[in-house]
């Protein structure tokens, strides 16, 4: 790909299959000769991964909403500087499991609305927006059931421990984000079989990369 690369973010509540579908998409793009960088948030760079542990481990109420927003933004800044911008500058397709829309959704779903703060910090300190965002949608009870085995013993269950009601609010926030920016966001039905979901993903991504659907 000549010039600047393509920045795709993948969003949704935990357990919707984002990681699986990201790997499938990355493999398909690599077979077509594209350079693909797979990464995640919070994390994706050494400093950001250190901050990740502060965010996803421990008591669900360990941080105030304001502190949580600042931690997410600090991790994102390190990620942008060290991974995202360099990859995009050399023309790579960047696939990122979560980005600023997750911060918007999580802060909107959990108590005092911090959306204005999230957007202000993003504008002042990040400034990098996705070219396309896929929002995977699934019933929260079904999604949480999928995560139980994966998270057992990992310690990375701080947000899952907030319960199904929180996940339901989070889902609504993601749906609002998808409705608010239809040119950037595509909703993916994650309740369908994995191959059907992969088909939805490819149908959304291929035209944006000039590839056959």
GIJO-V801269 format. One record per residue. N is the residue number from 1. SS is DSSP state (2 for helix, 1 for strand, 0 for the rest). D_LAST is the distance of its C-alpha to the last C-alpha in Angstrom with 1 decimal. Layout:
BEGIN
[[N/SS/D_LAST] [N/SS/D_LAST]]
END
This chain:
BEGIN
[[1/0/17.8] [2/0/20.8] [3/0/22.7] [4/0/22.1] [5/0/19.5] [6/1/17.1] [7/1/18.7] [8/1/16.8] [9/1/19.2] [10/1/19.1] [11/1/21.7] [12/0/23.5] [13/0/26.8] [14/0/27.7] [15/0/26.6] [16/0/23.1] [17/0/21.3] [18/2/20.2] [19/2/21.5] [20/2/19.9] [21/2/16.4] [22/2/17.0] [23/2/18.2] [24/2/15.2] [25/2/12.8] [26/2/15.4] [27/2/15.7] [28/2/12.1] [29/2/12.4] [30/2/15.8] [31/2/15.0] [32/0/13.0] [33/0/16.2] [34/0/15.9] [35/0/19.0] [36/1/18.5] [37/1/21.3] [38/1/21.5] [39/1/24.3] [40/1/25.8] [41/0/28.2] [42/0/31.1] [43/0/31.5] [44/0/29.4] [45/0/32.5] [46/2/36.0] [47/2/37.7] [48/2/35.0] [49/2/35.1] [50/2/38.9] [51/2/38.4] [52/2/35.8] [53/2/38.6] [54/2/40.6] [55/2/37.9] [56/2/36.6] [57/0/39.9] [58/0/43.2] [59/0/44.5] [60/0/42.1] [61/0/44.6] [62/0/45.4] [63/0/44.0] [64/0/44.5] [65/2/41.4] [66/2/42.4] [67/2/42.9] [68/2/39.6] [69/2/37.8] [70/2/39.6] [71/2/38.7] [72/2/35.0] [73/2/35.2] [74/2/37.3] [75/2/34.9] [76/2/31.9] [77/2/33.9] [78/2/34.6] [79/2/30.9] [80/2/29.9] [81/2/32.7] [82/2/32.3] [83/2/28.6] [84/2/26.1] [85/2/27.5] [86/2/28.3] [87/2/24.8] [88/2/23.2] [89/2/25.9] [90/0/25.0] [91/0/21.3] [92/0/20.0] [93/1/17.1] [94/1/19.3] [95/1/18.4] [96/1/21.4] [97/1/22.5] [98/0/24.4] [99/0/25.7] [100/2/27.8] [101/2/26.3] [102/2/27.8] [103/2/31.1] [104/2/30.9] [105/2/30.2] [106/2/32.8] [107/2/35.5] [108/2/34.9] [109/2/35.2] [110/0/38.2] [111/0/41.4] [112/0/42.1] [113/0/39.1] [114/0/38.4] [115/2/35.4] [116/2/37.5] [117/2/38.5] [118/2/35.0] [119/2/33.7] [120/2/36.9] [121/2/36.6] [122/2/33.0] [123/2/33.8] [124/2/36.9] [125/2/36.0] [126/2/32.2] [127/0/30.6] [128/0/27.1] [129/0/24.4] [130/0/20.8] [131/0/18.0] [132/1/16.0] [133/1/17.5] [134/1/16.2] [135/1/19.1] [136/1/19.4] [137/1/21.8] [138/0/24.2] [139/0/27.9] [140/2/30.2] [141/2/32.4] [142/2/29.6] [143/2/28.2] [144/2/31.8] [145/2/32.4] [146/2/29.5] [147/2/31.0] [148/2/34.6] [149/2/34.4] [150/2/32.3] [151/2/34.7] [152/0/37.9] [153/0/40.2] [154/0/37.7] [155/0/39.6] [156/0/36.4] [157/0/36.8] [158/0/38.4] [159/0/35.9] [160/2/35.4] [161/2/39.2] [162/2/39.1] [163/0/38.3] [164/2/36.1] [165/2/37.4] [166/2/36.3] [167/2/32.8] [168/2/32.7] [169/2/33.6] [170/2/31.1] [171/2/28.3] [172/2/29.6] [173/2/29.5] [174/2/25.8] [175/2/25.1] [176/2/27.3] [177/2/25.4] [178/2/22.1] [179/2/23.8] [180/2/25.6] [181/0/22.6] [182/0/19.7] [183/0/18.3] [184/0/18.2] [185/1/17.9] [186/1/15.4] [187/1/17.1] [188/1/15.9] [189/1/17.9] [190/0/19.3] [191/0/21.6] [192/0/19.0] [193/0/18.9] [194/2/17.4] [195/2/14.7] [196/2/13.7] [197/2/14.0] [198/2/11.7] [199/2/9.0] [200/2/10.0] [201/2/10.1] [202/2/6.7] [203/2/5.5] [204/2/8.4] [205/2/8.4] [206/2/5.5] [207/2/6.6] [208/2/10.0] [209/2/10.1] [210/0/9.1] [211/0/6.4] [212/0/3.8] [213/0/0.0]]
END
